[in-house]
């Protein structure tokens, strides 16, 4: 008998909580969850907080959920606000700082995973969203270089690294290629060719009744983070309703689908690792030139194209069973 692989759903307060130098940090996906392809965390930072200039071997993406940040990557400085995204390439020297008067919130992707183990070694375990979030001794930073190197992290890059040309992809809120696919709208924040193939990420707008048919991936680990609204995820005999701050991790070979069964449009981030599946949407969806237009429904021709091309991307579409 084959083993049934089901998605794992986390409600907003669930996950692995840490204190990261006094700030709350919540891991929703670790290397163990994603087969090592990526890790994903939510973190809160207070104004003025800034890690030292550093670089590492993995790709790192930041999506701003709240607040304002200054990112420095090589010789470029950029301010990002709510809804903005940046991916910093492996090897690029960078830092970031929470600016303004309010605490900021970030989603952070590291691909491949490994940064999660580093933070769990250094951070202090917390009981949940209410903490306590006790600060580490900041003098610890002085002795972390050798330890960090074991995770592909260089906490003391040469000064010349700050003069390097920008090696990052930036998407402001509303920017990025937009495609209508399967009755939803996808805006690509970063694609495989911008992350050395490690991952792709897009913002999904899911109207009432929206969502894909049941399907199975054979190549990608997939994660969904709900920004706002309500989405119901299904898998075999599982049905779970998720709201803002919830997360679903879908492993390869796991049957899954989702539906917006509420009366309001939902928004979420969709992450696949490795990247590449986004090319299927390019091939079967409709390019959107005016993002304020109504989301287009799939034509019969597009449905046929999806059924024909999905296997080429390692995806099996399953006829729905009453959902």
C-alpha positions in Angstrom: 0.0 0.0 0.0 1.4 3.4 -1.0 1.9 6.1 1.6 -0.5 9.0 1.4 1.4 12.3 1.5 -0.7 15.2 2.8 0.0 18.9 3.0 0.7 20.4 6.4 -1.3 23.5 7.3 -0.3 26.0 10.0 -2.6 28.5 11.5 -1.3 32.0 12.3 0.0 31.2 15.8 1.6 27.9 14.7 5.1 27.2 13.7 8.5 27.1 15.4 9.0 30.3 17.4 12.4 31.8 18.3 13.7 34.9 19.8 16.2 36.4 17.4 18.1 39.0 19.3 14.9 40.0 21.1 12.7 40.0 18.1 10.0 37.3 17.4 10.8 34.9 14.6 8.5 32.2 13.3 9.6 29.4 11.0 6.7 28.0 9.0 8.9 25.8 6.7 12.3 24.3 7.5 14.7 22.0 5.6 13.0 19.0 7.1 9.6 20.2 5.7 10.9 21.0 2.2 13.4 18.3 1.4 16.1 20.9 1.9 15.0 23.0 -1.1 14.1 26.1 1.0 13.1 27.5 4.4 10.6 30.2 5.1 10.2 32.4 8.1 8.2 35.4 9.4 10.1 37.9 11.4 9.4 41.2 13.2 12.1 43.9 13.5 12.2 47.1 15.5 13.3 50.4 14.0 17.0 50.7 13.8 17.6 47.0 13.8 20.2 45.9 11.3 22.4 42.9 10.9 26.0 43.4 9.9 27.0 43.5 6.2 27.3 39.8 5.2 27.1 37.4 2.3 26.2 33.7 1.8 26.0 31.0 -0.7 22.2 30.7 -0.9 19.6 32.8 -2.5 17.6 35.0 -0.1 14.2 36.6 -0.8 12.4 39.2 1.4 8.8 40.2 1.1 7.7 43.2 3.1 4.5 42.6 5.0 4.6 45.8 7.1 6.8 48.7 7.7 9.7 50.2 5.7 13.2 48.9 5.2 16.5 50.0 3.6 18.3 47.2 1.8 21.9 47.6 0.8 23.2 45.1 -1.8 26.7 45.8 -3.0 26.9 49.5 -4.0 23.2 50.0 -4.2 20.7 51.1 -1.6 16.9 50.7 -2.0 13.9 51.5 0.2 11.2 48.9 0.3 7.7 49.1 1.7 4.6 46.9 2.2 4.1 44.6 -0.8 7.7 45.1 -2.2 10.0 42.2 -2.7 13.8 41.7 -3.2 15.8 38.6 -4.0 19.5 38.8 -3.3 21.7 36.4 -5.2 24.0 34.0 -3.5 27.4 35.6 -3.0 26.1 39.2 -3.0 27.2 41.3 0.0 24.2 42.9 1.7 22.5 44.2 4.8 19.1 45.6 5.7 17.7 48.0 8.3 14.2 48.6 9.6 13.6 52.4 9.2 10.7 54.7 10.2 8.8 54.7 13.5 7.0 51.4 13.3 8.1 47.8 13.7 8.5 46.0 10.4 7.5 42.5 9.3 9.2 40.4 6.7 8.8 37.0 5.1 12.3 35.6 4.4 13.1 32.8 2.0 16.4 31.0 1.9 17.0 28.6 -0.9 18.4 26.0 -0.5 17.6 25.7 3.2 20.3 25.8 5.9 19.8 29.3 7.3 17.0 27.8 9.4 19.5 25.6 11.2 21.8 28.5 11.8 19.1 30.6 13.3 17.8 27.8 15.5 21.3 27.2 16.8 21.8 30.9 17.7 18.2 31.9 18.5 16.4 31.2 21.8 13.3 29.0 21.7 10.0 30.8 22.4 6.7 29.3 23.4 4.6 31.0 20.8 3.6 34.4 19.5 3.5 35.8 23.1 7.1 35.0 23.7 8.9 35.7 25.9 11.5 37.0 23.3 14.6 37.3 25.3 17.5 39.1 23.7 20.8 37.3 23.1 24.1 38.9 24.2 25.0 41.1 21.2 28.6 40.4 22.1 27.9 37.0 20.6 28.2 38.5 17.1 31.9 38.8 17.7 32.3 35.1 18.0 29.8 34.0 15.3 32.0 34.3 12.2 33.6 30.9 12.4 30.3 29.3 13.4 28.4 31.0 10.6 30.9 29.9 8.0 29.7 26.3 8.5 26.4 27.4 7.1 27.9 29.2 4.1 27.6 32.6 5.7 30.4 35.2 5.8 29.8 37.8 8.4 32.9 39.8 7.6 33.1 40.2 3.8 35.9 42.5 2.6 35.1 46.2 2.2 35.5 45.8 -1.6 32.4 43.7 -1.6 30.3 46.8 -0.9 31.5 48.3 -4.2 30.1 45.4 -6.3 27.4 46.0 -8.8 23.9 45.2 -7.8 23.1 41.5 -7.8 19.4 41.5 -6.8 15.9 41.4 -8.3 13.5 44.0 -7.0 9.7 44.0 -7.6 7.7 46.9 -6.2 4.1 46.3 -5.2 2.1 45.9 -8.4 5.2 45.2 -10.5 6.0 42.0 -12.3 4.6 39.9 -15.2 0.9 39.3 -14.6 -0.9 36.2 -16.0 -4.5 35.0 -15.6 -4.5 31.2 -15.2 -7.2 28.9 -14.1 -9.5 31.7 -13.0 -6.8 33.3 -10.7 -4.4 36.1 -11.3 -0.6 35.5 -10.8 2.0 38.3 -10.6 5.5 36.9 -10.7 7.9 38.4 -8.1 10.9 36.3 -9.0 11.4 33.5 -11.5 13.8 30.5 -11.8 16.2 32.3 -14.1 16.6 35.1 -11.4 17.4 32.6 -8.6 19.8 30.2 -10.2 16.8 27.9 -10.5 16.4 27.5 -6.8 12.9 28.8 -6.4 10.1 31.0 -8.0 7.6 33.2 -6.1 4.4 34.8 -7.2 1.5 36.8 -5.7 -1.8 35.1 -6.3 -5.2 36.9 -6.4 -7.9 34.4 -5.9 -11.5 35.6 -6.5 -14.6 34.0 -5.0 -14.8 30.5 -6.6 -11.2 30.7 -7.7 -8.7 27.9 -7.4 -7.1 25.1 -9.5 -8.4 21.5 -10.0 -6.9 18.7 -7.8 -3.4 18.0 -8.9 -0.1 16.4 -7.9 3.5 17.8 -8.4 6.3 15.4 -9.0 9.2 18.0 -9.1 8.5 20.9 -6.7 8.0 21.5 -3.1 5.3 24.2 -2.8 4.3 26.6 -0.1 1.3 29.0 0.3 1.3 32.0 2.7 -2.1 33.8 3.1 -1.7 37.6 3.0 -5.4 38.4 3.4 -8.8 36.9 2.8 -9.8 33.2 3.2 -8.8 30.1 1.3 -9.8 26.5 1.9 -7.2 23.9 1.1 -8.1 20.3 0.3 -6.2 17.0 0.1 -7.9 13.6 0.0 -10.1 13.7 3.1 -8.5 16.9 4.5 -10.2 20.3 4.3 -8.8 23.3 6.2 -9.9 26.9 6.1 -7.0 29.4 6.3 -6.8 33.1 6.9 -4.2 35.8 7.0 -0.9 34.6 8.4 -1.7 30.9 7.8 0.7 28.7 5.8 0.4 25.4 3.9 3.4 23.3 3.0 2.8 20.8 0.1 5.4 18.1 -0.5 6.0 16.5 -3.8 3.6 13.7 -4.8 0.9 15.2 -2.5 -2.6 15.6 -3.9 -3.9 19.1 -3.2 -6.1 21.9 -4.4 -7.6 25.1 -3.0 -10.8 27.1 -3.4 -11.9 30.6 -2.3 -15.3 29.7 -0.8 -15.7 33.1 0.8 -17.4 36.2 -0.6 -14.2 38.3 -0.7 -11.1 38.1 -2.9 -8.1 36.5 -1.2 -4.4 37.2 -1.8 -1.5 34.9 -1.1 2.1 34.1 -2.0 2.9 30.9 -3.8 6.5 29.5 -3.6 7.8 26.6 -5.6 11.3 25.0 -5.3 13.0 24.4 -7.5 11.6 27.0 -9.8 10.3 26.4 -13.4 6.6 25.7 -12.9 5.9 29.3 -13.7 6.7 28.6 -17.3 3.6 26.4 -17.5 1.4 29.4 -16.6 3.2 31.4 -19.3 2.3 28.7 -21.8 -1.3 28.2 -20.8 -2.5 31.5 -19.3 -3.4 34.9 -20.6 -1.0 37.8 -20.4 -2.6 40.7 -18.5 -1.6 44.2 -19.7 -4.0 46.2 -17.5 -4.0 44.7 -13.9 -7.3 46.5 -13.0 -9.3 44.4 -15.5 -11.5 41.6 -14.3 -9.7 38.3 -13.9 -10.3 36.2 -17.1 -11.7 32.7 -17.0 -10.0 29.9 -18.8 -11.1 29.3 -22.3 -11.7 25.8 -23.7 -8.5 26.1 -25.7 -6.5 27.0 -22.5 -8.0 24.1 -20.6 -7.0 21.7 -23.4 -3.5 23.3 -23.4 -3.2 22.8 -19.6 -4.2 19.2 -19.8 -1.7 18.6 -22.6 1.2 20.5 -21.2 0.9 19.8 -17.4 2.7 16.3 -17.7 5.6 18.1 -19.4 6.1 20.0 -16.1 5.7 16.9 -14.0 2.1 17.7 -12.9 -0.8 15.3 -12.9 -4.3 16.9 -12.9 -7.0 14.8 -11.2 -10.7 15.1 -12.0 -12.4 16.8 -9.0 -14.6 14.8 -6.6 -17.4 17.1 -5.8 -15.3 20.2 -4.8 
